[in-house]
């Protein structure tokens, strides 16, 4: 069951004004749209710019972060596939996908109903414990003795196991064979994804810009157990963001994530962790900012709570809350972020799921006077082609308000994504 606002919420959708990907579309992040009102690039200067001007350009680039929807990186929450691999980013939907993945892997293996642990005194003093399998033939049928000693006396009373007693040893205690150990789950996953997102207001500006972007990426994700109900969650995520027409602001993204994931109840989970997001200029179309220039470095502390309720055999409700304290360079991106996600999923078939997803995000910037409220409502369709491959399609609408008069979150959103989850080792 593999789920967007703007980069301002760098933990809600992608990284710029737009990340479980609804369409895991299995559950990544983004912030509320940045303050830019236009994407016009300043003319190339004829003389070297002073340091102060270069710094303003860098802040300008951080403000031109593009808007992406929640669904753009949502992975179906139905599977543990980090297809949900998007889940490895700081987007709430991805975080919800990770929580669901770890939760399913964390479930203790069921013990065999009839098995009983051996006690030190259960065995024969000379022979010890002899493990025998109960024969498939009817206990009433005349058979040989338990260890192949020949015909048995029909007057003898069968043992409790249904077999005839041994003429010399009598009834031997039987111990059912233990079930085979469950297959070992990989500890490290590689998530490969390819997303396409389009919005009628991709920069969340009062002057809407209709554009789309392509985002291929790789995520290395691990969640080893460090206790009975405790896991360490870590990931490295790299993405390339390329716009259809606004290619002057193409950029590359690098994310790191580390945290402690805790099972609080059979259906509720929590995580406390750190994440880092870095954005780099991908082209040479912005004067003063050559290729490779880092224009955003965002460190954040995260507290997350997630819950999964199975309402009936086919219908499930996933809810997610995240509190995020962000320290960014440039500091105009530093903020307090509260986000909430509710996702209904209905299984039409074992490999086909429909969903309705809602996201609310409240951003309070700490270095500038700006407060944002962002809403997103979307419908999605998730198809699991293979055990480790998912396709997602979503369509929806975003809206909200901001204290910055240049910001407008209203817009239609559409996205398509494919995620492949590969267990490495």
Number of C-alpha atoms within 10 A of each C-alpha: 36 43 45 45 41 32 31 33 39 33 37 43 37 36 34 32 34 37 41 45 47 44 42 44 40 39 44 38 39 31 35 40 32 30 25 23 19 16 18 11 14 11 8 10 9 6 6 9 12 8 10 9 12 15 16 13 19 21 18 18 22 28 26 22 31 35 36 38 42 44 47 40 47 42 41 42 37 25 21 24 33 40 41 45 40 41 40 36 37 34 34 39 49 40 35 39 40 34 31 33 25 27 23 14 15 19 12 9 9 6 10 11 6 8 12 11 7 10 7 8 9 10 14 11 8 6 7 11 17 11 12 14 11 15 12 6 11 10 15 11 8 14 17 16 17 22 10 9 11 12 12 16 13 11 6 10 11 16 16 12 15 15 22 25 22 19 15 7 7 13 16 18 16 14 17 14 12 12 9 6 7 7 6 7 10 13 13 17 21 23 26 21 26 19 24 21 27 24 27 17 26 30 35 36 24 17 14 19 18 16 18 23 23 19 21 17 20 20 27 20 26 24 24 16 18 11 9 11 17 20 21 18 22 21 23 19 23 18 20 19 23 20 19 12 12 16 14 17 23 21 24 20 21 18 21 20 20 21 19 17 25 23 20 15 11 13 14 18 23 20 24 17 18 20 22 21 22 19 25 23 23 23 17 15 17 20 14 20 20 14 14 14 16 20 21 24 19 19 21 22 16 20 16 21 21 26 21 20 14 12 12 9 8 13 16 18 19 22 20 26 23 26 20 25 19 25 20 19 18 19 17 20 26 23 25 18 24 20 23 21 25 18 25 17 26 19 17 11 10 10 15 16 22 22 22 18 26 22 27 21 25 22 22 17 19 17 14 12 10 16 17 24 19 25 23 25 22 25 21 27 22 32 21 21 11 9 11 17 21 30 26 32 25 29 22 21 18 26 17 20 16 19 11 14 12 15 24 26 30 22 21 20 28 22 28 26 30 25 35 22 22 19 17 12 11
